[in-house]
Amino acid sequence: MPGRVAGKKAFITGAAQGLGAAMARALAAEGAKVSLADINIEGARAVAAEIDAAHGEGTAFAFPLDVTREDQWIFALEEADEAMGGISVLINSAGVTRGGDIESLSLEDWKLVMSVNVDSVFLGTKHALKYMRANQPGSIINISSIAGLIAAHNSPAYNASKAGVWLLSKGIALHCAKQGLDIRSNTIHPTFIDTPILDPLRQRFGKEAAESKLGRQIPLGHIGEPDDIANAALYLASDESKFMTGAELKLDGGISAM
Ligand SMILES: NC(=O)c1ccc[n+]([C@@H]2O[C@H](COP(=O)([O-])OP(=O)(O)OC[C@H]3O[C@@H](n4cnc5c(N)ncnc54)[C@H](O)[C@@H]3O)[C@@H](O)[C@H]2O)c1
């Protein structure tokens, strides 16, 4: 039986670990070719090799990419288009966070978070659309956060960047629709998910204490798993979501219902 994303060709940033890697594995398991891009090229290569071992040589490719660099985007997309024979799905998952409230956060950290989290979506979409036009139907999936919809006292840069991704994604959806393109653009908003992004908290409080502290903030009582997000990405990448654009999927264990 063909997979849910058979024939799709996905370019995924931040794919060396965490959610990016989980989404690459999930898409490959359902028939897509995947290009894993990351500043950590060794990590991306390792995940690509594991996917190839599971699904056959030529399923996964790895490319070095700093998502804040326009020249690197242009080069990586060109290489991925050639390797996969097209690009029909773009997943912007690379992201960072930095602690500090509005008075203590440095301008340097503010700029880093805005650049990695928002410039990435701007640059990636700007340059991927050329390839996606030639491979319709297409889907752009931007990993925002529940922190893009709900503020905290100590995450000004992260909140602002993820809110930026949320509305930028809607603008991209409207642009594509106005152009008559069958290319959709949506955001995913996770709450805390079990990935290395939580390691600083685990180091500070210990693994169990950190995870139960986070879990207590979530109505379902625990943090999420990478599969929870990968399954949502699978739906958005597939033609099952063909009428969904300019929208958001909240995978937050009920936080935003409160
Ligand atoms: N895990 C969570 O709790 C959670 C919750 C909400 C939103 N998110 C968002 O999901 C996305 C993925 O998070 P994750 O949990 O997988 O994090 P992670 O730290 O495990 O992985 C992030 C990946 O991005 C890469 N990266 C960082 N800067 C980069 C750059 N400049 N260029 C290219 N790659 C770069 C890292 O090398 C890493 O492989 C992020 O945008 C994050 O903000 C995560």
The ligand as an SDF file (V2000), in Angstrom:
LIG
                    3D

 44 48  0  0  0  0  0  0  0  0999 V2000
   10.6660   20.4560   22.2180 N   0  0  0  0  0  0  0  0  0  0  0  0
    9.8370   21.3690   22.6860 C   0  0  0  0  0  0  0  0  0  0  0  0
    9.4820   21.3700   23.8690 O   0  0  0  0  0  0  0  0  0  0  0  0
    9.2860   22.4400   21.7570 C   0  0  0  0  0  0  0  0  0  0  0  0
    8.1010   23.0870   22.1250 C   0  0  0  0  0  0  0  0  0  0  0  0
    7.5850   24.0730   21.2950 C   0  0  0  0  0  0  0  0  0  0  0  0
    8.2300   24.4040   20.1110 C   0  0  0  0  0  0  0  0  0  0  0  0
    9.3880   23.7680   19.7890 N   0  0  0  0  0  0  0  0  0  0  0  0
   10.0540   24.1630   18.5540 C   0  0  0  0  0  0  0  0  0  0  0  0
   10.2570   23.0260   17.7620 O   0  0  0  0  0  0  0  0  0  0  0  0
   11.4130   23.2000   16.9600 C   0  0  0  0  0  0  0  0  0  0  0  0
   12.3320   22.0110   17.1390 C   0  0  0  0  0  0  0  0  0  0  0  0
   12.6920   21.9370   18.5100 O   0  0  0  0  0  0  0  0  0  0  0  0
   13.4060   20.6550   19.1210 P   0  0  0  0  0  0  0  0  0  0  0  0
   12.7020   20.3490   20.3670 O   0  0  0  0  0  0  0  0  0  0  0  0
   13.5650   19.6300   18.0760 O   0  0  0  0  0  0  0  0  0  0  0  0
   14.8240   21.3010   19.4960 O   0  0  0  0  0  0  0  0  0  0  0  0
   16.2810   20.6590   19.4490 P   0  0  0  0  0  0  0  0  0  0  0  0
   17.1540   21.6090   20.2040 O   0  0  0  0  0  0  0  0  0  0  0  0
   16.2440   19.2380   19.8640 O   0  0  0  0  0  0  0  0  0  0  0  0
   16.6460   20.7030   17.8910 O   0  0  0  0  0  0  0  0  0  0  0  0
   16.8400   21.9200   17.2300 C   0  0  0  0  0  0  0  0  0  0  0  0
   17.7040   21.6530   16.0130 C   0  0  0  0  0  0  0  0  0  0  0  0
   17.8860   22.9130   15.3460 O   0  0  0  0  0  0  0  0  0  0  0  0
   19.2460   23.0040   14.9400 C   0  0  0  0  0  0  0  0  0  0  0  0
   19.6510   24.3890   14.7880 N   0  0  0  0  0  0  0  0  0  0  0  0
   19.8240   25.3270   15.7600 C   0  0  0  0  0  0  0  0  0  0  0  0
   20.2480   26.4810   15.2130 N   0  0  0  0  0  0  0  0  0  0  0  0
   20.3500   26.2650   13.8740 C   0  0  0  0  0  0  0  0  0  0  0  0
   20.7330   27.0750   12.7700 C   0  0  0  0  0  0  0  0  0  0  0  0
   21.1220   28.3370   12.9340 N   0  0  0  0  0  0  0  0  0  0  0  0
   20.7020   26.5490   11.5400 N   0  0  0  0  0  0  0  0  0  0  0  0
   20.3130   25.2550   11.3540 C   0  0  0  0  0  0  0  0  0  0  0  0
   19.9360   24.4340   12.3510 N   0  0  0  0  0  0  0  0  0  0  0  0
   19.9620   24.9440   13.5980 C   0  0  0  0  0  0  0  0  0  0  0  0
   20.0280   22.2970   16.0490 C   0  0  0  0  0  0  0  0  0  0  0  0
   21.3340   21.9140   15.6100 O   0  0  0  0  0  0  0  0  0  0  0  0
   19.1150   21.1220   16.3600 C   0  0  0  0  0  0  0  0  0  0  0  0
   19.4120   20.0000   15.5660 O   0  0  0  0  0  0  0  0  0  0  0  0
   12.0300   24.5340   17.3880 C   0  0  0  0  0  0  0  0  0  0  0  0
   11.6400   25.5450   16.4880 O   0  0  0  0  0  0  0  0  0  0  0  0
   11.4220   24.7590   18.7580 C   0  0  0  0  0  0  0  0  0  0  0  0
   11.3700   26.1220   19.0990 O   0  0  0  0  0  0  0  0  0  0  0  0
    9.9290   22.7870   20.5670 C   0  0  0  0  0  0  0  0  0  0  0  0
  1  2  1  0
  2  3  2  0
  2  4  1  0
  4  5  1  0
  4 44  2  0
  5  6  2  0
  6  7  1  0
  7  8  2  0
  8  9  1  0
  8 44  1  0
  9 10  1  0
  9 42  1  0
 10 11  1  0
 11 12  1  0
 11 40  1  0
 12 13  1  0
 13 14  1  0
 14 15  2  0
 14 16  1  0
 14 17  1  0
 17 18  1  0
 18 19  2  0
 18 20  1  0
 18 21  1  0
 21 22  1  0
 22 23  1  0
 23 24  1  0
 23 38  1  0
 24 25  1  0
 25 26  1  0
 25 36  1  0
 26 27  1  0
 26 35  1  0
 27 28  2  0
 28 29  1  0
 29 30  1  0
 29 35  2  0
 30 31  1  0
 30 32  2  0
 32 33  1  0
 33 34  2  0
 34 35  1  0
 36 37  1  0
 36 38  1  0
 38 39  1  0
 40 41  1  0
 40 42  1  0
 42 43  1  0
M  CHG  2   8   1  16  -1
M  END
$$$$
